[in-house]
Amino acid sequence: MAKEGKEGRVRVGVLFGGRSGEHEVSLVSARSVMGASSPDRYGIVPIGITREGLWRTPAEPGPPEPECAFGDASVEVALWCAQGFRGLVRLSDRPDGRPTTWSRIPLDIVFPLLHGTFGEDGTVQGLIEMVGLPYVGSGVLGSAVGMDKGVMKRLFAAAGLPQVRWCTLTARRWAAERVVVMKELQEALGYPCFVKPANLGSSVGISKVHVHEALAPAIDLAARYDRKVIVEEGIPAREIECSVLGNEEPEASVAGEVIPCKEFYDYEAKYLLDGSQLLIPAPLDSPTMREVQAIALRAFHAVDAAGLARVDFFVHKETGRVYLNEINTMPGFTDISMYPKLWEASGVPYTALIDRLISLGFERHAEQAKLHRSR
């Protein structure tokens, strides 16, 4: 059950920004969540992480806006735990130099709206767990696995989930055996194929390769972003997405379809260009819709996810076969993002979805607290 602050509201630390390439996307998600959160139920504490990794919060209470956590009107903070206290501690006084009248900011739960590296990969989840605070979303393991496409795909394979053919290689092996690797990939996958960094989000560093001559530059690009590279078979496919909500007994939303304005749904098609379409619900026949939902739940369990996730699929344009692509444990969360829009179409509006996720965070924390940590 949620705890309440002195004013009768749950104190929610909304964590956003970060050191990843998805810093700006995170701010948009945070702005939407803070704006839609009921002021009668929640006391929102904006916590911004700069691109350099500094944690900051507004020096004075005010309307919750991401920008208020940065700049001259903010102070540095850190997560802190002490006897009877969990929350933030101020590392500096007021910006104007006058002494501060308080140095601790208690929190009841953290809502991490960090996408990509150092936020969606289990690192910040581990930090929050060490402080002993509840938080929204997957734990350390689920977050880390959901970020590493190579490990994710192995777990999906172990669970018997359908996937296109794929290979993993390290940047070190690529540098040492380029000719051998090129031959292996051509024989195993052929063309077209997709080349991706194993650990990154928002389709950064991804290339679709149609001819042999374009493969090496694509791997070079992906290796700039991660030490591991994934190469996948390319098929003529529709891009389908399904949202999952829950902990031990999750539910799947209706599925939606992405029709990109480019050849595939890369970073530009997602965030920079107009023209991509989201069809909700996806125009799928009932058996295919049910299959997508069932696989989404199995994928959620396979990586030990919690709270929320968006699961992405390919549906072959000619055969209609469903292939699992990947799971995203902290998807974009604006009111026009696919994850909340799919739940809205499934009967859970945006504000109710925020309530559910916060409740799920408290629920999971309470279950973890029952476990024995020593003999």
Phi and psi in degrees as a GROMACS rama.xvg file:
@    title "Ramachandran Plot"
@    xaxis  label "Phi"
@    yaxis  label "Psi"
@TYPE xy
-66.5752  142.107  ALA-2
-86.7387  163.815  LYS-3
-129.638  146.948  GLU-4
-78.9748  -179.777  GLY-5
-59.9168  -31.8689  LYS-6
-86.9148  10.1684  GLU-7
83.5834  10.9703  GLY-8
-115.093  151.546  ARG-9
-74.7426  129.373  VAL-10
-90.7598  109.872  ARG-11
-109.893  118.272  VAL-12
-87.3409  109.368  GLY-13
-90.3519  115.627  VAL-14
-103.24  126.835  LEU-15
-151.27  174.283  PHE-16
90.8347  -120.761  GLY-17
97.4493  175.836  GLY-18
-93.9936  4.65619  ARG-19
-86.9518  173.24  SER-20
-72.037  -4.53173  GLY-21
-104.953  25.7681  GLU-22
-54.5654  -50.5405  HIS-23
-67.1798  -37.9981  GLU-24
-60.944  -39.6571  VAL-25
-61.1184  -41.5899  SER-26
-62.6078  -38.3089  LEU-27
-65.689  -43.1126  VAL-28
-60.5283  -46.0555  SER-29
-62.5326  -41.2464  ALA-30
-61.0505  -40.9221  ARG-31
-66.7184  -45.2237  SER-32
-65.2445  -45.7178  VAL-33
-65.259  -36.3033  MET-34
-70.7711  -28.7753  GLY-35
-94.5685  -10.8705  ALA-36
-72.8808  134.138  SER-37
-64.3649  120.215  SER-38
-67.1751  -17.6711  PRO-39
-78.6714  -24.7806  ASP-40
-101.388  -30.2817  ARG-41
-128.055  137.47  TYR-42
-100.997  107.105  GLY-43
-85.4741  129.669  ILE-44
-113.721  104.648  VAL-45
-68.9248  130.326  PRO-46
-126.522  105.891  ILE-47
-99.4043  135.198  GLY-48
-106.284  122.045  ILE-49
-70.67  169.99  THR-50
-64.1083  -19.8655  ARG-51
-90.8825  -4.5253  GLU-52
95.7969  9.39953  GLY-53
-83.0452  137.979  LEU-54
-95.2266  129.947  TRP-55
-139.619  154.936  ARG-56
-144.251  157.761  THR-57
-57.4907  141.133  PRO-58
-69.3274  -29.1294  ALA-59
-128.261  148.576  GLU-60
-60.3137  149.037  PRO-61
-179.614  -174.744  GLY-62
-57.7745  133.72  PRO-63
-73.295  106.576  PRO-64
-132.334  138.17  GLU-65
-55.7156  -39.2021  PRO-66
-63.3835  -24.9976  GLU-67
-68.2771  -16.8623  CYS-68
-85.4817  -5.5208  ALA-69
-120.347  165.706  PHE-70
88.1845  -168.767  GLY-71
-69.0481  -22.0415  ASP-72
-94.3909  27.8143  ALA-73
-131.86  165.383  SER-74
-129.66  156.781  VAL-75
-79.1502  141.437  GLU-76
-138.741  169.275  VAL-77
-147.014  151.343  ALA-78
-66.2171  142.761  LEU-79
-148.603  146.09  TRP-80
-132.07  140.996  CYS-81
-149.832  176.016  ALA-82
-57.3795  116.201  GLN-83
75.3446  10.8622  GLY-84
-138.88  135.527  PHE-85
-138.116  127.642  ARG-86
161.113  -141.497  GLY-87
-107.657  148.868  LEU-88
-122.48  135.91  VAL-89
-75.9553  136.717  ARG-90
-102.387  -0.799852  LEU-91
-150.033  162.391  SER-92
-84.9889  -169.612  ASP-93
-60.4744  147.978  ARG-94
-58.4489  -28.5232  PRO-95
-84.6113  2.24198  ASP-96
91.3034  -11.7744  GLY-97
-71.7508  150.565  ARG-98
-61.9488  144.34  PRO-99
-83.2676  151.975  THR-100
-97.5517  -2.52703  THR-101
-151.523  152.207  TRP-102
-128.626  -8.57029  SER-103
-121.789  143.059  ARG-104
-123.694  102.064  ILE-105
-68.6339  145.531  PRO-106
-127.84  149.613  LEU-107
-100.337  -31.5065  ASP-108
-158.484  153.615  ILE-109
-113.125  135.529  VAL-110
-112.304  92.8263  PHE-111
-79.7176  111.142  PRO-112
-105.822  49.7348  LEU-113
-101.864  128.561  LEU-114
-108.626  136.413  HIS-115
87.3598  -154.899  GLY-116
-60.2345  144.108  THR-117
60.9564  30.1252  PHE-118
-162.948  -40.7702  GLY-119
-105.645  1.42373  GLU-120
-106.706  12.6352  ASP-121
96.9612  -12.9128  GLY-122
-68.1306  -51.57  THR-123
-72.8359  -28.7854  VAL-124
-62.3074  -40.6526  GLN-125
-64.0017  -39.3103  GLY-126
-63.0372  -44.5663  LEU-127
-65.0723  -38.6829  ILE-128
-64.9602  -37.2165  GLU-129
-63.7785  -33.0909  MET-130
-74.8843  -24.6313  VAL-131
92.3818  21.574  GLY-132
-98.5093  146.018  LEU-133
-66.6016  155.72  PRO-134
-152.195  160.221  TYR-135
-84.8347  136.525  VAL-136
103.971  -173.045  GLY-137
-67.4426  155.601  SER-138
-79.1304  -165.831  GLY-139
-60.8489  -49.6073  VAL-140
-65.7545  -52.1065  LEU-141
-59.2956  -39.9466  GLY-142
-66.1148  -45.6634  SER-143
-64.9378  -43.8289  ALA-144
-66.5281  -39.3099  VAL-145
-65.3162  -20.8214  GLY-146
-88.9489  -32.239  MET-147
-93.8092  101.786  ASP-148
-62.6387  -30.2307  LYS-149
-66.693  -50.2684  GLY-150
-65.6021  -41.0185  VAL-151
-55.4917  -48.0969  MET-152
-65.9615  -34.5771  LYS-153
-65.488  -40.4083  ARG-154
-68.0067  -39.1009  LEU-155
-60.8784  -42.7753  PHE-156
-63.3454  -41.5381  ALA-157
-63.6201  -29.1631  ALA-158
-85.6245  0.772712  ALA-159
74.1754  27.3373  GLY-160
-88.8484  141.182  LEU-161
-73.3284  129.762  PRO-162
-139.138  157.196  GLN-163
-71.5224  164.873  VAL-164
-66.3396  146.401  ARG-165
-154.715  159.315  TRP-166
-138.084  151.185  CYS-167
-118.28  139.101  THR-168
-141.191  154.463  LEU-169
-93.8386  153.938  THR-170
-62.3291  -33.9449  ALA-171
-65.0872  -45.3275  ARG-172
-65.9196  -37.5042  ARG-173
-60.3485  -42.0969  TRP-174
-66.0284  -31.7436  ALA-175
-90.9438  -26.8614  ALA-176
-136.853  51.931  GLU-177
-58.2001  -46.8783  ARG-178
-64.3584  -45.511  VAL-179
-62.5367  -45.0453  VAL-180
-62.8174  -42.5194  VAL-181
-58.6386  -43.867  MET-182
-65.6766  -43.2269  LYS-183
-61.1899  -44.0529  GLU-184
-66.9439  -40.3411  LEU-185
-63.6402  -41.3109  GLN-186
-71.7793  -35.8351  GLU-187
-80.8552  -36.1339  ALA-188
-120.538  -35.7661  LEU-189
70.7857  -162.073  GLY-190
-129.785  147.669  TYR-191
-74.5765  162.975  PRO-192
-146.272  161.691  CYS-193
-110.581  139.122  PHE-194
-118.355  127.95  VAL-195
-138.543  145.836  LYS-196
-64.1183  142.451  PRO-197
-69.618  -33.0703  ALA-198
-122.195  87.5945  ASN-199
-169.471  160.894  LEU-200
-123.134  -177.988  GLY-201
55.8781  27.7566  SER-202
60.9458  25.5023  SER-203
-74.1611  135.174  VAL-204
77.8834  11.9619  GLY-205
-95.446  140.166  ILE-206
-132.204  145.825  SER-207
-103.239  123.532  LYS-208
-109.135  124.205  VAL-209
-103.002  -27.3177  HIS-210
-132.329  157.558  VAL-211
-56.7993  -38.759  HIS-212
-66.0109  -21.1473  GLU-213
-91.3272  -6.44242  ALA-214
-69.624  -47.7398  LEU-215
-60.4997  -47.259  ALA-216
-59.9091  -34.7206  PRO-217
-67.1398  -40.9635  ALA-218
-68.2692  -38.8041  ILE-219
-58.296  -42.0178  ASP-220
-64.3045  -48.8375  LEU-221
-62.1554  -36.9835  ALA-222
-70.5014  -13.6574  ALA-223
-69.4571  -24.797  ARG-224
-103.573  -18.1201  TYR-225
-158.096  156.415  ASP-226
-79.5672  -10.9661  ARG-227
-121.373  141.979  LYS-228
-125.963  137.283  VAL-229
-106.313  134.396  ILE-230
-121.982  125.474  VAL-231
-120.444  148.466  GLU-232
-61.9478  136.297  GLU-233
-96.5802  131.284  GLY-234
-127.586  156.868  ILE-235
-71.7985  105.792  PRO-236
-136.998  151.002  ALA-237
-88.5993  144.064  ARG-238
-99.8794  115.052  GLU-239
-117.625  141.757  ILE-240
-131.967  146.057  GLU-241
-137.376  138.156  CYS-242
-98.5095  142.253  SER-243
-122.235  140.982  VAL-244
-138.42  127.928  LEU-245
139.553  -178.358  GLY-246
-115.038  -99.3616  ASN-247
-73.1516  -28.4484  GLU-248
-124.999  71.9508  GLU-249
-73.5325  162.877  PRO-250
-120.036  152.335  GLU-251
-110.032  138.83  ALA-252
-79.4924  176.767  SER-253
-63.4536  154.756  VAL-254
-88.7183  154.208  ALA-255
-124.005  163.581  GLY-256
-119.642  137.019  GLU-257
-101.04  125.733  VAL-258
-113.19  97.8222  ILE-259
-70.9563  152.738  PRO-260
-82.1224  -6.97875  CYS-261
-117.998  -173.677  LYS-262
-62.2415  -33.7251  GLU-263
-146.283  171.458  PHE-264
-85.8666  75.3191  TYR-265
-89.9118  -172.778  ASP-266
-59.6778  -43.0024  TYR-267
-62.6175  -43.9161  GLU-268
-65.2607  -31.0936  ALA-269
-76.7089  -44.0243  LYS-270
-122.336  -22.2169  TYR-271
-109.229  -26.3245  LEU-272
-112.813  147.558  LEU-273
-88.1259  156.305  ASP-274
122.408  -23.7883  GLY-275
-68.7026  143.854  SER-276
-117.402  145.943  GLN-277
-116.072  118.727  LEU-278
-102.707  113.865  LEU-279
-130.38  120.35  ILE-280
-72.315  162.696  PRO-281
-66.7349  141.633  ALA-282
-74.8592  75.9362  PRO-283
-116.684  149.858  LEU-284
-71.2689  161.425  ASP-285
-58.1155  -43.7913  SER-286
-61.4464  -39.4512  PRO-287
-68.8416  -40.1457  THR-288
-59.4445  -44.9017  MET-289
-66.1103  -36.8084  ARG-290
-64.835  -43.4725  GLU-291
-59.8964  -46.1644  VAL-292
-63.1377  -41.5152  GLN-293
-65.9634  -42.4349  ALA-294
-67.4954  -36.4463  ILE-295
-59.1696  -42.6808  ALA-296
-68.0979  -39.4387  LEU-297
-65.1254  -38.6731  ARG-298
-65.3597  -40.2977  ALA-299
-57.8259  -46.5677  PHE-300
-69.9956  -34.6423  HIS-301
-61.3691  -33.2025  ALA-302
-101.559  5.77131  VAL-303
60.2412  45.2237  ASP-304
-75.6467  166.932  ALA-305
-153.253  151.637  ALA-306
80.1487  -78.553  GLY-307
-147.595  156.135  LEU-308
-167.288  151.568  ALA-309
-111.192  129.908  ARG-310
-111.582  127.536  VAL-311
-106.561  142.754  ASP-312
-132.843  161.228  PHE-313
-114.255  135.459  PHE-314
-116.971  117.258  VAL-315
-59.7728  127.466  HIS-316
-64.9055  -26.3025  LYS-317
-99.1309  -42.9297  GLU-318
-94.1873  -20.9034  THR-319
77.7185  5.21392  GLY-320
-69.578  142.142  ARG-321
-96.593  130.357  VAL-322
-123.323  133.201  TYR-323
-77.622  129.828  LEU-324
-96.9539  -67.5788  ASN-325
-161.348  169.338  GLU-326
-117.979  140.708  ILE-327
-119.801  110.669  ASN-328
-82.7184  -11.0016  THR-329
-141.275  76.266  MET-330
-71.5727  166.097  PRO-331
-52.1933  139.87  GLY-332
-129.545  31.5463  PHE-333
-76.5618  166.777  THR-334
-70.7453  -6.1216  ASP-335
-113.343  7.11215  ILE-336
-74.0586  157.955  SER-337
-61.7055  -42.1077  MET-338
-56.4475  -58.1767  TYR-339
-68.4112  -29.7461  PRO-340
-67.0737  -36.0108  LYS-341
-65.4717  -37.7209  LEU-342
-72.4889  -34.5281  TRP-343
-60.3766  -41.6231  GLU-344
-69.4545  -16.7951  ALA-345
-99.0217  6.00586  SER-346
100.301  9.99903  GLY-347
-119.628  100.286  VAL-348
-67.1111  166.64  PRO-349
-56.6161  -48.4288  TYR-350
-65.6369  -38.6245  THR-351
-67.2612  -33.0036  ALA-352
-64.888  -41.5136  LEU-353
-60.9877  -44.2396  ILE-354
-59.1944  -44.9147  ASP-355
-62.4491  -43.1542  ARG-356
-66.0934  -40.0538  LEU-357
-65.1425  -42.3804  ILE-358
-62.2805  -40.117  SER-359
-64.9202  -35.1595  LEU-360
-63.3875  -44.2547  GLY-361
-64.4697  -39.903  PHE-362
-62.1343  -46.3692  GLU-363
-66.1257  -39.0742  ARG-364
-63.5378  -40.6047  HIS-365
-64.0282  -38.0411  ALA-366
-68.0003  -39.5608  GLU-367
-65.4737  -34.8289  GLN-368
-67.2038  -20.4329  ALA-369
-76.595  -17.0535  LYS-370
-75.3196  146.683  LEU-371
-83.7781  127.812  HIS-372
-101.14  -7.50266  ARG-373
-147.786  170.792  SER-374
